[in-house]
Amino acid sequence: MTIAQAQQSVDSWIKKYGVRYFSELTNMALLTEETGEVARIIARKYGDQSFKKSDEEANLADEMADVLFVLICLANQCDINLEKAFAENLEKKTARDATRHQQNPKL
């Protein structure tokens, strides 16, 4: 699935099952919440924290998909073509960082 197809799929899902998009502010709060859930799993799986009993069934892939879903909702609401924006962002990073990381002795 392309990013454009994902944006269309989310829009269709919202119109069929979600009634309407939540407000942009609500979706921003939801994006923060979902990002926190990803952070919680990573902190426990790869960091120093241990899983609580309630965290043992956590699914990192599913939580990342939740982040993507809400991000796509926001992009749709703000009339942002994520495919185009991502391509332009990658070009910007490539021009800016073409040799930067390769010359970083810390890496």
SVG drawing of the C-alpha trace seen along z (x, -y; Angstrom):
<svg xmlns="http://www.w3.org/2000/svg" viewBox="-21 -22 57 33">
<polyline fill="none" stroke="black" stroke-width="0.4" points="0.0,0.0 1.3,-3.4 1.1,-6.4 -1.5,-7.9 -3.5,-4.7 -3.2,-4.7 -4.5,-8.2 -7.5,-7.2 -8.1,-4.1 -8.2,-6.0 -10.5,-8.6 -12.9,-5.9 -12.8,-4.2 -13.5,-7.4 -16.5,-8.2 -17.9,-4.7 -17.2,-3.8 -16.0,-6.9 -18.9,-9.3 -16.4,-12.2 -12.8,-13.1 -12.2,-14.1 -10.9,-17.7 -7.3,-18.4 -6.6,-19.2 -8.2,-16.0 -6.2,-14.0 -3.0,-15.8 -3.7,-14.6 -4.4,-11.1 -1.2,-11.1 0.7,-12.0 -1.1,-9.3 -0.4,-6.6 3.3,-7.7 3.5,-7.3 2.2,-3.7 4.9,-3.0 7.5,-4.5 6.2,-2.5 6.7,0.8 10.1,-0.2 11.2,-1.3 10.3,2.1 11.4,4.3 14.7,2.6 15.3,0.3 15.8,0.9 12.2,1.1 10.5,4.4 7.0,5.3 4.1,5.0 1.5,7.7 -0.8,5.3 1.9,4.6 2.7,8.2 0.2,8.4 1.4,5.1 1.9,5.3 4.5,2.9 3.5,3.3 -0.2,2.6 0.8,-0.5 2.9,-1.8 0.0,-1.3 -2.2,-3.4 0.4,-6.2 0.4,-6.0 -3.5,-6.0 -3.8,-9.1 -0.9,-10.8 -2.7,-10.1 -6.0,-11.5 -4.2,-14.7 -2.6,-14.9 -6.0,-14.3 -7.6,-17.0 -4.8,-19.5 -4.9,-18.7 -1.3,-17.4 -0.2,-14.9 2.0,-12.7 3.6,-10.9 4.8,-14.2 5.7,-15.7 7.8,-12.6 9.6,-12.6 10.4,-16.3 11.6,-15.7 13.8,-12.9 15.4,-15.0 16.0,-17.8 17.6,-15.4 19.8,-13.9 21.0,-17.3 21.7,-18.5 23.2,-15.3 24.8,-13.7 28.1,-13.3 27.3,-14.6 26.7,-11.2 29.5,-9.5 31.9,-12.0 30.6,-11.7 33.2,-9.8 30.5,-8.9 28.8,-6.7"/>
</svg>
